């Protein structure tokens, strides 16, 4: 039976997001659903690599910690959980979730794991890339290809009684659209309403960003209580109109300004914001403050969904080596420049092993190049970063910076170094009939 309204909370906007604001929403938010959006473009390729090394891995590394904290209140208050924390291995994520439920004695619960976004085996090497060229022509080894699924299988899982839905690559607003479609019974060709629901999902998908996070600019856009930032929730009615708010007493603010910034986030064509569910039209969206930390969202629309699904590709692109050292006091910039010159000369021996090299003075030219350092520069950090073909070559970067302790300018200190494999992201498209999502059930009696 269709409902009159639904309250959907946003529990995370990225993999490493805070956990306590989501716990507060589960405890006090009187929610129907709590959504955790935890996948970025490169995240899933890194998860694929972890899954290949261990068939029980490949899901979000914070899944156990996050759900252990949130599930007691969510189960007690009958809050449905939806999340893409399954990353490259939703089935293993569902099993891990079931283990948490058993450990905490929270059963019975039905967990749906949605798979099928992995299209690596069905992707044509001749598929054109949005960045130019084809899949086969992109430099590096292709390690992952994941299609952006829509809300349809999530809605089916909810209709079949899922308390928790865990997915891999699903379009961010689709995670929020699914409980709306389930609650209100929207038709899959009701493009205008699906477009409005997608607008609401887009506003919620980055969690704290709509509550003043990534918005504050002291003296220009002041935000109080960022250390206790409250995550948003939306009260949505049957036509898709919504009011976005947050818990009373939590930090941050929800205003037309914060909502406008999030509305424009990653928005290219306001008339055609493509998702697997609908081509959303943002041009008629209206934001209206309805009291403190309450903004009404109306006017979204849409047209028919695209015939193809976007696919994010992950390519292994070598390794990154990074080394940093600090200099302070009179002449610090000149000493840091000398340090960089020394390391650059030393690294020439690597020859073609180095693909890209950066030499930065952090605080001077690492973000925006400038003609000269300020006259009163009191400290600076020299950074050497390189993309290399091998792990051994990347390791040498930090070692050469560390050697500056006794082989470089006076007064260097605070060396740090790290090495990591690099994954590059590219995008292509695939026909819908080449993508075959499935629901796997993991039930806890």
C-alpha positions as CSV (number, residue, x, y, z in Angstrom):
1,X,0.0,0.0,0.0
2,X,1.4,3.4,-1.0
3,X,2.3,5.8,1.8
4,X,1.8,9.5,2.3
5,X,5.3,10.4,3.4
6,X,8.7,8.9,4.1
7,X,11.8,10.1,6.1
8,X,15.2,9.2,4.6
9,X,18.4,10.0,6.4
10,X,21.9,10.3,5.0
11,X,24.4,8.3,7.0
12,X,27.6,8.8,5.0
13,X,28.8,10.8,2.0
14,X,32.1,8.8,1.4
15,X,33.9,5.8,2.6
16,X,35.8,7.5,5.4
17,X,32.9,9.6,6.7
18,X,32.1,10.1,10.4
19,X,30.1,7.4,12.1
20,X,28.5,9.2,15.1
21,X,26.2,11.5,13.1
22,X,24.6,8.4,11.5
23,X,24.2,6.8,14.9
24,X,22.4,9.9,16.1
25,X,20.0,9.8,13.1
26,X,19.3,6.1,13.8
27,X,18.6,6.8,17.5
28,X,16.7,10.1,17.3
29,X,15.8,10.8,13.7
30,X,12.5,8.8,13.5
31,X,13.7,7.6,10.1
32,X,12.2,5.1,7.8
33,X,15.5,4.6,5.9
34,X,19.1,5.4,6.4
35,X,21.4,5.5,3.4
36,X,25.2,5.1,3.4
37,X,26.8,6.3,0.2
38,X,30.4,5.2,0.4
39,X,31.8,4.7,-3.2
40,X,33.9,7.0,-5.3
41,X,35.1,6.4,-8.8
42,X,38.4,4.8,-7.9
43,X,37.2,3.2,-4.7
44,X,35.7,0.2,-6.4
45,X,38.8,-0.6,-8.5
46,X,40.8,-0.7,-5.3
47,X,38.2,-3.0,-3.8
48,X,38.5,-5.3,-6.8
49,X,42.2,-5.6,-6.2
50,X,41.5,-6.5,-2.5
51,X,38.8,-9.0,-3.6
52,X,41.3,-10.7,-6.0
53,X,43.8,-11.1,-3.2
54,X,41.1,-12.4,-0.8
55,X,37.7,-13.7,-1.9
56,X,36.2,-12.7,1.5
57,X,37.4,-9.1,1.1
58,X,36.6,-6.3,-1.4
59,X,33.9,-4.5,0.5
60,X,34.1,-1.2,2.4
61,X,36.8,-1.5,5.1
62,X,34.6,0.4,7.6
63,X,31.5,-1.7,7.1
64,X,31.9,-3.7,10.3
65,X,32.7,-0.7,12.5
66,X,30.0,1.5,10.9
67,X,27.2,-1.1,11.1
68,X,28.2,-2.4,14.5
69,X,27.6,1.2,15.7
70,X,24.4,1.9,13.8
71,X,22.5,-1.4,13.7
72,X,21.4,-1.6,17.3
73,X,19.4,1.7,17.1
74,X,18.3,1.0,13.5
75,X,16.9,-2.4,14.3
76,X,15.2,-1.1,17.5
77,X,13.6,1.7,15.6
78,X,12.8,-0.3,12.5
79,X,15.0,1.8,10.2
80,X,15.8,0.2,6.8
81,X,19.5,0.4,5.8
82,X,20.6,0.9,2.2
83,X,24.3,1.2,1.2
84,X,26.8,0.6,-1.6
85,X,29.4,-0.5,1.0
86,X,29.4,-3.8,-0.8
87,X,31.8,-2.3,-3.3
88,X,33.4,-5.2,-5.3
89,X,32.0,-7.9,-3.1
90,X,28.4,-7.3,-1.9
91,X,27.8,-10.9,-1.1
92,X,30.8,-11.0,1.3
93,X,29.6,-7.7,2.8
94,X,26.1,-9.2,3.4
95,X,27.8,-12.2,5.1
96,X,29.8,-9.8,7.3
97,X,26.6,-7.9,8.1
98,X,24.9,-11.1,9.1
99,X,27.8,-11.9,11.4
100,X,27.4,-8.6,13.1
101,X,23.7,-9.1,13.6
102,X,24.3,-12.5,15.1
103,X,27.0,-11.2,17.4
104,X,24.8,-8.4,18.6
105,X,21.7,-10.6,18.9
106,X,19.6,-8.4,16.6
107,X,17.8,-11.0,14.5
108,X,15.6,-11.7,12.7
109,X,16.8,-9.6,9.7
110,X,16.7,-10.0,5.9
111,X,19.8,-8.8,4.1
112,X,19.8,-8.4,0.3
113,X,23.1,-8.2,-1.6
114,X,22.7,-6.9,-5.2
115,X,25.3,-7.9,-7.7
116,X,25.7,-7.5,-11.5
117,X,27.5,-4.2,-11.8
118,X,30.8,-6.0,-12.6
119,X,30.8,-6.0,-16.5
120,X,34.5,-6.6,-17.1
121,X,33.9,-9.9,-18.9
122,X,31.2,-8.3,-21.2
123,X,32.9,-5.1,-22.1
124,X,34.0,-4.7,-25.7
125,X,37.7,-3.5,-26.0
126,X,36.4,-1.3,-28.9
127,X,34.0,0.6,-26.6
128,X,34.7,4.4,-26.9
129,X,35.9,6.2,-23.8
130,X,34.5,9.5,-22.7
131,X,38.1,10.7,-22.3
132,X,38.9,9.8,-25.9
133,X,40.1,6.6,-27.6
134,X,38.8,3.1,-26.7
135,X,38.9,0.8,-23.8
136,X,41.8,-1.2,-25.4
137,X,43.8,2.0,-26.1
138,X,43.9,3.4,-22.6
139,X,47.4,3.0,-21.1
140,X,47.7,0.6,-18.2
141,X,46.2,-2.7,-17.2
142,X,42.3,-2.8,-17.0
143,X,41.4,-4.3,-13.6
144,X,37.8,-3.2,-13.1
145,X,34.7,-2.2,-15.1
146,X,31.5,-1.5,-13.1
147,X,28.2,-0.3,-14.5
148,X,26.1,2.2,-12.6
149,X,23.0,0.3,-11.6
150,X,19.7,2.1,-10.9
151,X,17.0,1.8,-8.2
152,X,15.0,-1.1,-9.7
153,X,16.5,-4.1,-8.0
154,X,16.8,-2.2,-4.7
155,X,13.0,-1.5,-4.9
156,X,12.4,-5.2,-5.5
157,X,14.5,-6.2,-2.5
158,X,12.6,-3.8,-0.3
159,X,9.3,-5.2,-1.7
160,X,10.5,-8.7,-0.7
161,X,11.1,-7.6,2.9
162,X,14.7,-6.6,3.0
163,X,15.8,-4.8,6.2
164,X,19.2,-4.1,4.8
165,X,20.2,-3.7,1.2
166,X,23.9,-3.8,0.2
167,X,25.0,-3.0,-3.3
168,X,28.1,-2.5,-5.3
169,X,28.2,0.3,-7.9
170,X,24.8,2.0,-7.9
171,X,24.2,5.6,-8.9
172,X,24.4,7.7,-5.8
173,X,20.9,9.3,-6.0
174,X,19.4,5.9,-6.9
175,X,20.2,4.7,-3.3
176,X,17.8,7.4,-2.1
177,X,15.3,7.1,-4.9
178,X,14.7,3.4,-4.2
179,X,12.9,3.8,-0.9
180,X,10.8,6.6,-2.4
181,X,9.6,4.4,-5.3
182,X,8.9,1.6,-2.9
183,X,7.0,3.7,-0.5
184,X,4.9,5.6,-3.0
185,X,4.5,3.1,-5.8
186,X,5.9,5.4,-8.5
187,X,5.8,4.0,-12.1
188,X,9.1,3.5,-13.8
189,X,8.0,5.8,-16.6
190,X,6.8,8.6,-14.4
191,X,9.8,10.7,-15.5
192,X,8.8,13.9,-13.8
193,X,8.3,12.4,-10.4
194,X,11.4,10.2,-10.7
195,X,13.4,13.4,-11.6
196,X,12.2,15.2,-8.5
197,X,13.1,12.2,-6.4
198,X,16.5,12.2,-8.0
199,X,17.0,15.8,-7.1
200,X,16.3,15.0,-3.5
201,X,18.7,12.0,-3.6
202,X,21.4,14.3,-5.2
203,X,21.0,16.7,-2.3
204,X,21.4,14.0,0.3
205,X,24.1,11.9,-1.3
206,X,27.1,13.8,0.2
207,X,25.7,13.8,3.8
208,X,27.3,16.6,5.7
209,X,27.9,18.8,2.6
210,X,24.3,19.9,2.7
211,X,24.5,20.6,6.4
212,X,27.4,23.1,6.1
213,X,30.3,20.8,5.6
214,X,32.6,21.8,2.7
215,X,30.7,25.1,2.8
216,X,32.2,27.1,5.7
217,X,34.5,30.0,4.9
218,X,35.2,32.1,8.1
219,X,34.0,35.6,7.8
220,X,32.2,34.9,4.5
221,X,30.1,31.8,5.2
222,X,30.2,31.1,8.9
223,X,29.0,27.7,10.1
224,X,28.6,27.0,13.8
225,X,29.3,23.5,15.3
226,X,31.2,21.8,12.6
227,X,32.9,19.5,15.1
228,X,29.4,18.1,15.8
229,X,28.0,18.4,12.3
230,X,24.5,16.9,12.0
231,X,23.8,14.8,8.9
232,X,20.6,15.6,6.9
233,X,17.3,13.8,6.4
234,X,14.5,14.5,4.0
235,X,10.8,14.3,4.6
236,X,9.4,13.3,1.2
237,X,5.7,13.3,0.2
238,X,4.0,11.3,-2.5
239,X,4.7,13.7,-5.4
240,X,8.4,13.8,-4.5
241,X,8.4,17.2,-2.8
242,X,10.6,17.2,0.2
243,X,11.9,19.2,3.2
244,X,15.5,18.7,4.1
245,X,16.5,19.1,7.8
246,X,18.7,17.8,10.5
247,X,18.5,16.9,14.2
248,X,17.7,19.7,16.5
249,X,20.8,20.7,18.5
250,X,23.3,19.2,16.0
251,X,26.0,21.4,14.5
252,X,26.0,22.9,11.1
253,X,23.2,24.6,9.2
254,X,20.8,23.8,6.4
255,X,19.9,26.8,4.3
256,X,19.1,27.7,0.7
257,X,22.8,28.5,0.3
258,X,24.1,25.1,1.5
259,X,21.4,23.3,-0.6
260,X,22.3,25.4,-3.7
261,X,26.0,24.5,-3.5
262,X,25.1,20.8,-3.2
263,X,22.6,21.0,-5.9
264,X,25.3,22.3,-8.3
265,X,27.8,19.7,-7.2
266,X,29.0,17.6,-10.1
267,X,26.2,19.0,-12.3
268,X,27.1,19.5,-15.9
269,X,23.8,20.0,-17.8
270,X,21.0,21.1,-15.5
271,X,18.4,20.0,-18.1
272,X,19.8,16.5,-18.4
273,X,21.3,15.0,-15.3
274,X,21.7,11.4,-16.4
275,X,21.1,8.6,-14.1
276,X,20.1,4.9,-14.8
277,X,16.6,5.8,-13.7
278,X,15.8,9.1,-15.4
279,X,17.3,12.1,-17.1
280,X,16.6,14.5,-14.3
281,X,15.8,18.2,-15.1
282,X,17.1,20.6,-12.4
283,X,16.0,23.8,-14.2
284,X,12.7,24.2,-12.3
285,X,14.0,23.4,-8.9
286,X,13.0,25.8,-6.2
287,X,14.5,26.0,-2.7
288,X,12.6,27.7,0.1
289,X,13.5,28.1,3.8
290,X,10.7,26.9,6.0
291,X,12.3,27.8,9.4
292,X,15.6,27.1,11.0
293,X,17.5,24.3,9.2
294,X,14.5,23.4,7.1
295,X,14.5,23.8,3.3
296,X,11.7,22.8,1.0
297,X,12.7,21.2,-2.4
298,X,10.2,21.4,-5.3
299,X,10.2,21.7,-9.0
300,X,12.4,18.9,-10.2
301,X,11.4,17.0,-13.3
302,X,12.8,14.6,-15.9
303,X,12.6,12.8,-19.2
304,X,13.1,9.2,-20.3
305,X,16.1,7.4,-18.9
306,X,19.2,6.8,-21.1
307,X,19.4,3.6,-23.2
308,X,22.9,2.9,-22.0
309,X,24.5,2.7,-18.6
310,X,27.7,4.5,-17.7
311,X,30.6,2.2,-16.8
312,X,33.6,3.3,-14.6
313,X,36.8,1.6,-15.5
314,X,39.8,1.1,-13.2
315,X,43.3,0.8,-14.7
316,X,46.5,-0.1,-12.9
317,X,48.8,2.9,-13.7
318,X,52.0,2.1,-11.9
319,X,53.0,3.2,-8.4
320,X,53.4,6.5,-6.6
321,X,56.3,7.3,-4.3
322,X,56.1,10.4,-2.0
323,X,58.7,11.9,0.2
324,X,58.5,15.1,2.2
325,X,60.8,17.2,4.5
326,X,60.4,20.5,6.3
327,X,62.6,23.5,6.6
328,X,62.1,26.5,8.9
329,X,63.7,29.8,9.8
330,X,65.8,32.3,7.8
331,X,66.5,31.0,4.3
332,X,64.1,28.1,4.6
333,X,62.7,28.4,1.0
334,X,66.3,28.5,-0.5
335,X,67.2,25.4,1.5
336,X,64.0,23.6,0.4
337,X,64.7,24.5,-3.2
338,X,68.2,23.1,-2.9
339,X,66.8,19.9,-1.3
340,X,64.5,19.4,-4.3
341,X,67.3,20.0,-6.8
342,X,69.5,17.4,-5.1
343,X,66.7,14.8,-5.2
344,X,65.9,15.6,-8.8
345,X,69.5,15.0,-9.8
346,X,69.6,11.8,-7.8
347,X,66.4,10.5,-9.5
348,X,67.7,11.0,-13.0
349,X,69.4,7.6,-12.7
350,X,65.9,6.1,-12.8
351,X,65.5,7.3,-16.4
352,X,62.3,5.9,-18.0
353,X,61.3,4.3,-14.7
354,X,59.8,7.7,-13.8
355,X,56.6,8.5,-15.7
356,X,55.7,11.7,-13.9
357,X,57.6,13.8,-11.4
358,X,56.4,16.7,-9.2
359,X,58.7,18.9,-7.1
360,X,56.6,21.1,-4.8
361,X,57.2,23.7,-2.1
362,X,54.1,23.3,0.1
363,X,52.9,26.7,1.2
364,X,54.5,28.3,-1.8
365,X,53.7,26.7,-5.1
366,X,52.2,23.3,-4.6
367,X,48.6,24.4,-5.4
368,X,48.9,27.7,-7.3
369,X,52.3,28.6,-8.9
370,X,53.7,32.0,-7.7
371,X,56.6,34.1,-8.8
372,X,58.4,34.0,-5.4
373,X,57.9,33.1,-1.8
374,X,56.6,35.7,0.6
375,X,59.4,37.7,2.1
376,X,58.4,36.6,5.6
377,X,58.1,32.9,4.8
378,X,59.0,31.1,8.1
379,X,58.6,27.5,7.1
380,X,58.1,25.4,4.1
381,X,57.7,21.7,3.3
382,X,59.5,20.2,0.3
383,X,57.6,17.4,-1.4
384,X,58.9,15.0,-4.1
385,X,56.2,12.8,-5.7
386,X,56.6,10.5,-8.7
387,X,54.6,8.0,-10.7
388,X,56.8,5.0,-11.5
389,X,56.5,1.8,-13.4
390,X,57.6,-0.5,-10.5
391,X,57.2,-0.7,-6.7
392,X,61.0,-0.6,-6.3
393,X,61.2,2.7,-8.2
394,X,58.5,4.3,-6.1
395,X,60.2,3.2,-2.9
396,X,63.4,5.0,-3.9
397,X,61.6,8.4,-3.9
398,X,61.0,8.5,-0.2
399,X,64.4,7.0,0.5
400,X,66.2,9.8,-1.4
401,X,64.2,12.4,0.6
402,X,65.1,10.7,3.9
403,X,68.8,10.8,2.9
404,X,68.6,14.6,3.0
405,X,68.9,14.4,6.8
406,X,72.7,14.0,6.5
407,X,73.2,14.6,2.8
408,X,71.3,17.8,2.1
409,X,70.8,21.4,3.4
410,X,70.9,22.3,7.0
411,X,67.9,22.0,9.3
412,X,65.7,19.5,7.5
413,X,63.3,17.5,9.6
414,X,60.0,15.8,9.9
415,X,60.5,13.4,6.9
416,X,57.5,11.3,5.8
417,X,57.4,8.8,3.0
418,X,54.9,6.4,1.5
419,X,54.3,4.2,-1.5
420,X,51.0,3.1,-3.0
421,X,49.7,1.5,-6.2
422,X,47.9,3.9,-8.5
423,X,44.5,3.3,-10.1
424,X,43.3,5.6,-12.9
425,X,39.6,6.0,-13.7
426,X,38.0,6.3,-17.1
427,X,34.4,6.0,-18.4
428,X,32.5,4.3,-21.1
429,X,29.0,3.0,-21.7
430,X,27.3,-0.4,-22.1
431,X,23.9,-1.5,-23.4
432,X,21.4,-2.3,-20.6
433,X,20.8,-5.8,-21.9
434,X,24.5,-6.6,-21.2
435,X,24.0,-5.9,-17.5
436,X,22.3,-8.6,-15.4
437,X,21.9,-7.7,-11.8
438,X,20.8,-10.2,-9.2
439,X,19.6,-10.3,-5.6
440,X,21.3,-12.7,-3.2
441,X,19.7,-13.2,0.2
442,X,21.5,-13.6,3.6
443,X,18.9,-14.1,6.3
444,X,19.4,-14.1,10.0
445,X,16.7,-16.0,11.8
